[in-house]
Amino acid sequence: MSQGCYPGCFYYTDSCFRKDCKKSGQQPQPTPPQSAQPAPMPLFPTMGSLQEVFDYADSKRPISCRNELYTLLMTYHNTLLHVSRRP
């Protein structure tokens, strides 16, 4: 029977999956994603300028439900991407 990776370890060194395992440096690490790029959310509208989004949000006050807030945030997101990609 082999020793645990540290005193009191209940796992064997050849099958330990704990993150704090002393042998974890020997295990292959997962590769992170290449790069995360912001993408428009096609379900929500895109406006011509950020001022239009602010005016639209102002007209929706008071925001009474979570879906309205999310729609406003995604509209802002789409418009911000649209405005920032203009030449």
C-alpha positions in Angstrom: 0.0 0.0 0.0 1.4 3.4 -1.0 1.6 6.5 1.2 -0.8 9.4 0.9 0.5 12.6 -0.7 0.7 14.3 2.7 0.2 13.1 6.3 -3.4 12.4 6.9 -4.2 12.1 3.2 -6.9 9.5 2.5 -6.0 9.3 -1.2 -3.2 7.3 -2.8 -0.5 9.2 -4.6 -1.3 7.6 -8.0 -5.0 8.6 -7.8 -5.1 11.8 -5.7 -7.3 14.6 -7.2 -7.1 17.1 -4.5 -6.1 20.7 -5.5 -3.8 21.0 -2.5 -2.1 17.7 -3.2 1.7 17.8 -3.1 1.9 15.8 -6.3 -0.5 18.1 -8.1 2.4 19.8 -9.9 3.1 16.5 -11.7 -0.5 16.3 -13.1 -1.2 18.0 -16.4 -3.0 21.4 -15.9 -6.0 22.3 -18.1 -5.3 24.9 -20.7 -7.2 28.2 -20.4 -9.4 29.4 -23.2 -7.4 31.3 -26.0 -9.2 34.6 -25.6 -12.6 35.7 -24.6 -14.1 38.2 -26.9 -17.3 40.2 -26.2 -20.1 39.2 -28.5 -23.4 40.9 -29.3 -26.5 39.3 -27.8 -28.8 38.9 -30.8 -32.0 38.5 -28.7 -31.7 42.2 -27.5 -31.8 45.4 -29.5 -28.9 47.6 -30.6 -29.3 51.3 -30.6 -27.5 54.0 -32.6 -25.7 55.7 -29.6 -25.2 55.3 -25.9 -27.3 58.5 -25.4 -30.3 56.7 -27.0 -29.8 53.8 -24.5 -29.7 56.2 -21.6 -32.9 57.9 -22.8 -34.6 54.5 -23.3 -33.6 53.5 -19.8 -34.8 56.7 -18.4 -38.2 56.2 -20.0 -38.5 52.7 -18.4 -38.2 54.0 -14.8 -39.0 52.7 -12.4 -37.7 49.3 -13.4 -39.9 46.9 -11.6 -38.7 43.5 -12.7 -35.5 41.7 -13.3 -36.2 41.0 -17.0 -36.6 44.7 -17.7 -33.2 45.4 -16.0 -31.5 42.6 -17.9 -33.0 43.8 -21.2 -31.6 47.3 -20.5 -28.2 46.0 -19.6 -28.0 43.8 -22.7 -29.2 46.7 -24.9 -26.4 48.8 -23.4 -23.9 45.9 -24.0 -24.9 45.5 -27.7 -24.9 49.3 -28.3 -21.5 49.7 -26.6 -20.0 47.0 -28.8 -21.6 48.6 -31.9 -20.3 52.0 -31.1 -16.8 50.8 -30.2 -16.4 48.9 -33.5 -17.3 51.9 -35.6 -14.4 53.2 -37.7 
